[in-house]
Amino acid sequence: MSDPLISPELPQLVETAADGPRGGPSYTYRGAVIDCLKGGYVCRLRMDGHPLDGHSFGAAGTITPLVDLWVDEKRLPGYMRLVPKAGR
């Protein structure tokens, strides 16, 4: 039986480079790679199988909930809808 006072460790955003491929910090988080522009305010998600792989958003902290929802439930937030690219 687990001790109710000891909570499981939460996933952490880990900086892998201060100057990554897009000129800003790069991170890993639950199997995803997050590469930011200089300043760290616009970041790209790279995660095989994630429907938003290759898309850019705000800061890394706005991407981590999208990764959590995908890893835990294989879905996107209700306010997001995927539109297939032409020719698919």
C-alpha positions in Angstrom: 0.0 0.0 0.0 1.3 3.4 -0.9 1.8 6.1 1.7 -0.8 8.9 1.2 1.7 11.5 2.4 4.1 10.7 -0.4 2.9 11.9 -3.8 4.3 10.6 -7.0 6.9 12.8 -8.7 5.4 15.1 -11.3 6.9 15.3 -14.8 9.5 18.1 -15.1 10.4 20.4 -18.0 14.1 19.8 -18.5 16.3 22.4 -20.3 18.6 20.6 -22.7 20.2 23.7 -24.3 20.3 27.4 -23.6 20.7 28.1 -27.3 18.9 25.4 -29.2 18.2 25.0 -32.9 15.8 27.9 -33.0 18.1 30.3 -31.2 16.4 30.0 -27.7 16.2 27.4 -25.0 15.3 23.8 -25.8 13.6 21.4 -23.5 12.4 17.8 -23.1 9.1 16.9 -21.5 7.5 13.5 -21.4 8.9 12.4 -24.7 8.4 15.7 -26.4 11.1 18.2 -27.5 10.2 21.9 -27.2 12.5 24.3 -29.2 12.0 28.0 -28.6 12.9 31.2 -30.4 15.3 33.6 -28.7 13.5 34.9 -25.6 11.6 31.7 -25.1 8.2 33.2 -25.9 7.4 31.2 -29.1 8.1 27.5 -29.0 7.7 24.6 -31.3 6.4 21.2 -30.2 8.1 18.1 -31.6 6.6 14.8 -30.6 6.1 11.8 -32.9 2.4 10.9 -33.1 1.1 14.1 -31.5 -1.4 15.8 -33.8 0.3 19.2 -33.2 3.8 17.9 -33.9 5.8 20.7 -35.7 3.4 23.5 -34.6 4.5 26.6 -32.7 2.7 28.1 -29.7 3.6 30.4 -26.8 6.1 29.7 -24.1 7.1 26.2 -23.1 4.7 26.2 -20.2 1.7 26.5 -22.7 2.9 23.4 -24.5 3.3 21.1 -21.5 -0.5 20.8 -20.8 -1.0 19.7 -24.5 1.7 17.0 -24.0 0.1 15.9 -20.7 -3.3 15.5 -22.2 -2.0 13.6 -25.2 0.2 11.2 -23.2 -2.4 10.6 -20.6 -5.6 10.6 -22.7 -4.6 10.7 -26.4 -6.7 13.7 -27.0 -6.5 17.5 -27.4 -8.4 20.1 -25.3 -12.0 20.6 -26.3 -11.4 24.0 -27.6 -8.9 22.7 -30.3 -10.0 21.0 -33.5 -7.8 19.5 -36.1 -8.3 20.5 -39.7 -6.8 18.0 -42.1 -4.2 19.4 -44.5 -5.3 19.5 -48.2 -4.6 16.3 -50.0 -4.8 14.0 -46.9 
